[in-house]
Amino acid sequence: MPAYNEEANVAVVARQWLSVAAELESEGHEASVIIADDGSTDATARILAALAAEDKRLTTASKPNTGHGPTLLYLYKRAVAEGATYVFQTDSDGQTDPREFRAMWDARAEYDMQVGLRSKRGDGAARAAVAKVLRAVIRLTTGVSVADANTPFRLMEARALKHLLEIIPEDFFLANAAASALAVKAGMRTRWVEISFKPRQAGVNSINIRKIFRIGLSAVKAFRRIGRAAHTKSWESSQDC
């Protein structure tokens, strides 16, 4: 979970997911929650430190601000390096529902990647427009179709994630969208699972029409870049190793 200036949300959201980790532990699994503070200027880091002192399942990290995508890549690489078998990602703004994790978890052995599908969104028309633009860009630049590319609610088998991390540049600003597109392009076992998506629980939605246009232009260049990189590393050949 990445967190940037989420003092109003992060304590509630962290406790929700720590409860999920506790439930998994009660079933005999090892489970932990890692939250990276991405250079917040509010009380996010202090809140996380206090939560980590309360619950050993929570690990926190503080890093300079690099944005959502690079922070995700930092967390993914850390999870893989620490020996995770499965990696689940969500955001710290309270828009996703932890109760919907179970449907993915129970089907984990059948898929390399499962991604939330936000058919109904509570975060406004601007965010929905970004998702449509992004889907079109991915189709144009990579030749694959994804139902919902950038959803912050996804369960990934760690070997598959490791393969994707070897392709995605560490400064890529749409890390989840890249992972979704590359998984489909590589022929990984991928599915989209219907989830609810609530309005942001607190804080400000910064998306506007001008920003949507900039995101679209930047995404075209970025996805052309990873499309070329994807041809150099085959998922099938890595499976044979």
N, C-alpha and C positions, 0 to 999 in steps of 0.2 A: 504494500500500500504506500503510494507516495503521498506526501502532505505538504501543502504550501499555504500558510496563513489560514489554517483550519481550526483556530482555537474554539470556535463556536460548535464545531461538529466532532472533532477528533476523539474526544473522550467517550462519547456515546457510541460512535462507530467502532472504535477499538474494542470496547467491552462486548459489543455484539459479536464480533468475530473471535474474540477470546473465548466466548461461550461455545462457538462452533468448534474451536480447537479442543476445548475441554471435552466436548461430546465425542470427538474422534478419539481422544485419548481413552475415554471410557470403553471404547470398542477395540482397544488394543493397538491403535496406531500412534506413531509419534507425530505431533503436530505443533507448529509454532506460528506466530504472527510476526512479520518484520515490517516496520513502518520507517520510512526514510523521510526526515524533515528536509525539504529542499530549500534551505536558506530562508526560512520564514522570518518575517520581521515582527510577528506578534508573539503570543505566548505558547504557540504550538509546541516548541521544543521543550519548554518547562513542563507542560501537561504530559507529554510523552514520557519524560524522565520519571515523573511521579507514578504514572501507570506502570512503567517497567519495574519500578521498585515494589509494586503491589503484586505483580503476576509474572512468574518466571517464564511463562510461555511467550511473553512479549519481548522482542529485541528491537531496539531503536538505533537509528543512525542519523547523524547530522552531516550535511554536505553543503557546499556552496550551491547557489541557485543555478540550475542548468535547464530547467523546464521539465514538463511532464514526461516527454518521451525519453530523454537521456536518463532521467531518474528511474523510470521503469527498467531500462536496460541495465542500469547499475544493480537494481534489486534482483532482476532475473539472473544475472551472472553470479551474484552472491548466493542465491538459493541453489543454483546448479553446483557451484563450487563447494557448498556445504553439504552436498550429498542428498538433496531432495529427490524423491521419486516422482512426485507430482507437485506442480506449482500452480497455485490459484492466485489470481490478481483481481482486486477491486480498488475503488477509490475511497477517499476518506471524507467525502462530502455528504454521505448518507442517502444517496439516490438509489442504491441497490438494496435488495432484501436478503439478508443472510439465510432466511428460511428456504430460499430457492436454490441454495448450494447443493442440497441433498440429491436432487435429480441428476446433477452432473456427477457427483461423487459416486453414486450407485452404478453409473454407466462408465466409469473411468477406464476399465480394462478394454472397452470396445473402441476407444477413440484415442488419437494422438492429441487432438485439440478440440475442446468444446467452447463455444462462444455464445454469449447471451444475444438474443434477438429482441430488439426494442420496437415491436410493432406499434405500441402505444407509448408515447413519451410524455412525461410531465414537465420537461424542462424547456418547453417553448419552441416556436416555429423556427427560430434562428438556428438552434442546435440541430433540429431535424433537417434543415437545409444544408448544413455542413455535412451531415451524414450522406445525403443524396449526392452532393458534389464529390465527396470522397469516393463513393461507390463508382461514379462515372469515371473519375480519374483512374482508378484502379483498373477498370475494364479497358480503358483507352491505352494505358501504358503497359499492362501486364497480360492482357487478353483473358483474364479470369473474372468471374462474377462472384461477388461475396454478398451475403444477405445483409450483414451489418458489420463493417470492418473493424471499427474502433471501440467496441463495447468494453467498458472496464468491469467485466464480469466473465472470467474465462479460466478454465481448468486445462492445464497442459501437462502431458507426460514429459518428464525432464529430459529424456534423450532427444525427443523431437524438438523441444525448446533449445537445447544446446546446439542442434544443427542449425536452427534459424538464427541464433545469436552469432554464428560464424559468418553469416551473410549480411546481417543488418549493421550498418555503420553505427558506432557508439554515440554519435551526435544526432541520430535520426529523430526528428521531432514528432513523428507519427509511428511510434514503435509498435503499438498494438495493431494498427492497420497494416503495417508491413508484415507482421507475423501472420495475420489472417490471410493476406494475399499470397504470401510465400508458401504457407501450408497447403493451400488449395492448389497452387501451381505445381508443387512438388508431389502431389498425389497423396498427401497424408490423410489419414482417416479423420475427417473433420465434420462436425455437425454444429448447427445453430439451435439453441434451446430458447424457447419463448420465456422472457422474464418481464417483470414489471420494472418501471423506471420512474422514480418519483421526482418531483421538483427538488431542486437544491434546497437542503434544509436550512441553510443560513449562508450569508455571503452574497456576492454579486456575480451575475452572469455577464461576462465581458464580451460576448460575441455580438457583432453587428454586421450589417451588409458589407461594409468596407473590409472588415476582417475576413468574412467568408470569401471574398474575391481574392484576397492575399493568400489565404490558405489554399485555395484552388490552384493558383499559379505556382506556389511553392511545392505543392504536392505533385504536380506534373513533373517537375524537375527531379524531385526526390525519388519518385517511383520509377522513373526511367533509369535512374542510377542503380537501384536495387534489382531492377529487372535484368540488367546486364550482369550483375553479380550472381544472380540465381543460376545462370547457365553454367557457372564454373564449379558448382558443387551439387552433386546429385544425392537426394535422400535415399534412393534405392541402393546406390553403391555403399552408402554409410551403413545401411541395414545389414549388408553382407559382412561387415568387418567384425 
